[in-house]
């Protein structure tokens, strides 16, 4: 492989993406790619189809694909063997970053009990949050996720939980709406580029 081959745009990447786009997006650029919402599974399929690593967080895979489309080399950090994260120790704050793979420990539970009250428990949404953490989530994001998965709460939701944020805003605007109607509106919302989305959730 020559140096030129190593940095040229991925032609098959572009062909793969255009199957879901109008013909005007046939020559997909990095800028155009970044205008659209992508599921992590879509990004991973995109990467695998073109010999790119599909490992890492959604942001990491997206960055890898964008570099491919731009014909820009992307330096990957050498893979390291997994190691058990060091347990968090008090005092914990909202700025504390939770290591990837950190268990739902008693120390974490005490933090949430202090922040949310004695009724706190690690239910399915919270266990899923920590299971999916790639080592960049803070306890503030965990609190946002907790509030996002409770009914009738208006706490802000972080950008990494876009569906949760949309769901809360949509149900606030459509109190009689069903989950299926919300998901239909979500699919329409996420199919639009970021700069063309309406300011608020669309109707059912």
Secondary structure, DSSP 8 states (H G I E B T S, - for coil): --HHHHHS--HHHHHHHHTTS-GGGSS--HHHHHTS---HHHHHHHHHHTT----S-HHHHHHHHHHHHHT------------------S---TT-B--TT----HHHHHHHHHHH-TT----HHHHHHHHT--S--BHHHHHHHHHHTSTT------GGGHHHHHHHHHHHH-TT--HHHHHHHHHHHHTS-GGGS-SS----
